[in-house]
Amino acid sequence: MTLRTLSAALAIALAGLVSAPAVAGAAATPHHPCTRTSSHTCIRGGEFCPQASYGHSGWDARGHRYVCKGDRTHPHWMLP
């Protein structure tokens, strides 16, 4: 009985050494660097954006995407 238990334990230990390599997890979503304001801080939702950026996308510090839209004379960073 002890020989059987010892051989089973040895088989389990060896099976762990020769197992297939671990497969990498799901591909991570690409993280964009944050879009900087004129004061060199990351944009935040609701802030004004430059008129030149109207219709363009930007990303905040957490990787959330915003679009510069709204009134063309005073656009804001808003969720798409």
N, C-alpha and C positions, 0 to 999 in steps of 0.2 A: 504494500500500500504506500509506503513512504517513497519507494522508488518511482511509482507512478506519479505521485504528487510532485516530486523533484523534477521528473522529466517534463511534466506539463508546465511547470514554472519556467524551466529552461526554454521550452518551445515558445512560450509567450514572450519571454525576454528577447529571444532571437528574432521573433517576428517583428518586434518594434524596431530592431536595428536595420532590418532589410525592407521596411515598408516603403511604399511609393512616396516620392517627394510631395510635400504639401502643395496644393494648387493655390495660386494667389487669389485673393478675394476679388470681388467684382471691381471693375475699373472705377477708380475714383473720378468724380466729375472734375473737370478742369477748373482750377481756381484762378480767376483773373486778378491781377493787381488792382488795387482800388484806383478810381479816377480821382485825380487831385483837383482841388479848387485853386483859385488864385492865391489863397493864403496857405497853400500846401498841406491842407488837411483832406481827408477822404470825404467824398460827397455823402450826404444823408438825404433820405427821402423828404421831399417838401421844400428843399433848399432851392434858391434861384440857380439857374444854370445860364451860361453865356448864350447869347442869341446865336452865335456861330455854331453852337452845339445842338441847335434845334433839330429834333428828329434822330439824334445819335443816342447810342446806348452808353451807359456808364455803370460802374460797379462800386458798391460801398465796401467798407472794411471786412464785412462778413461774407462777401461774395454774392450779395443779392444784386440783381440787375435792375437798373432804372433807365427810363427813357426821358430825354429832355423834351417836354411837350407842354401843351396848354396854350396860353396867350402868347403870340409870337413876340410881343414887345417885352413881356415879363415871364419867360418860360420857367418851369420848375422841374426838378427831378422827380418823376412819378413812376409808380409801378406800371409795367406794360399792360 
